[in-house]
């Protein structure tokens, strides 16, 4: 919309994306209705934070009457597009949007968008550090990092300048509504995730592909040449292509690769050494891959090699991602609450060589557990299963091919009981790893709340 003045916009979902968008739209003249299924009492803190704004609140339900005289409906990321309110809006021809779409329509500076089934937040955070280092030593300007992490970037867009750079993590939920792609767009990987929301891998992949589909020939795409889900999106690339991976780049290709355990970056201008893998403080091969990806994106954006090194060196990771909590009972206790899919739990397990006590569970996302079970039964010494998915994981372990590796399985109801069970069996030299493989929503509001509570309980041992 060319102007928001007098437009009636209904925002569904009063979490951080919805509230940030509400503030932006009201400040630009829109008449905003904020709708949420929760009650006024449950949203008392949120309502007090927005008390300075002229907002109409409709709480406790999603009545179809909200759509009367509405110019735009904005479902927040956590709101399925299958709820009757959204379906009816589409039937009436009311356009849909969200905070990231509105941001992309008005942002004055270049945007680097990053999506993927795993590694988005680490890669986005790394790239933000690289962008800040590059801008500080070149044209000036600021690097803004947000989107699906931190603050929604719509909250800061009015302060952005043309010389800045916005680094944006984008989820499939945000992308399924978009019709604008970032000028620089990266797809780290596309593996089974959120099938409880999208229904099929085809629908999930289609949402991810939107980060590329609306680019033009002047834009840049970055794909993972060693991961089928990402590289299969190659037909959607309209501009320049950079790729990343551990193996050698083919002649004429641009991107990053490893040679003698050193990361190299090849751009149209030069082929340069970035730094050795041993200089990376992050644990695990999957995090090495995130660094290799970040270097490819930085190279595509024209960032200097020095800025890449500054971003990588000293970066010890993001909370809830293989985060060392404490050494207790002779063991190291790690929080990887972000591992909300079986595949991510496998990547976590692969990061350790020590005997493992694994805390797995939560709520399943209609994802396959067979590969997890086949790998984990060969590597994990003690499984402690918790939450709604415990029975499902137990069955997958039972059905896995037999192995010579001996392991035990304990099943409990909740995460606190899992921590207590781990404390009762841990031995010197063990690693206790929270890598659930499921979401937190059976017990917590999100993976961060789960991770924070896990850390608190471990600290209290």
Secondary structure as UniProt FT lines:
FT   TURN            5..6
FT   STRAND          8..12
FT   HELIX           16..27
FT   TURN            28..29
FT   STRAND          31..36
FT   TURN            40..43
FT   HELIX           44..49
FT   TURN            50..52
FT   STRAND          55..59
FT   HELIX           64..67
FT   TURN            68..69
FT   STRAND          72..75
FT   TURN            77..78
FT   TURN            81..82
FT   HELIX           84..91
FT   TURN            92..93
FT   STRAND          95..97
FT   HELIX           99..106
FT   STRAND          110..115
FT   HELIX           120..136
FT   TURN            137..139
FT   STRAND          143..147
FT   HELIX           153..155
FT   HELIX           157..159
FT   TURN            162..163
FT   STRAND          165..169
FT   HELIX           172..175
FT   TURN            176..177
FT   STRAND          184..187
FT   HELIX           195..198
FT   HELIX           201..213
FT   TURN            217..218
FT   STRAND          220..224
FT   TURN            225..226
FT   HELIX           228..231
FT   HELIX           232..236
FT   STRAND          240..244
FT   TURN            251..252
FT   STRAND          254..259
FT   TURN            260..261
FT   STRAND          262..266
FT   STRAND          271..276
FT   HELIX           277..279
FT   HELIX           285..300
FT   TURN            301..302
FT   HELIX           305..312
FT   TURN            313..314
FT   TURN            319..320
FT   STRAND          323..328
FT   TURN            329..330
FT   STRAND          331..335
FT   TURN            337..338
FT   HELIX           342..349
FT   TURN            350..351
FT   STRAND          356..361
FT   HELIX           370..376
FT   TURN            377..379
FT   STRAND          382..386
FT   TURN            388..389
FT   HELIX           390..399
FT   STRAND          408..411
FT   HELIX           415..425
FT   TURN            428..429
FT   STRAND          431..437
FT   TURN            441..443
FT   HELIX           447..459
//
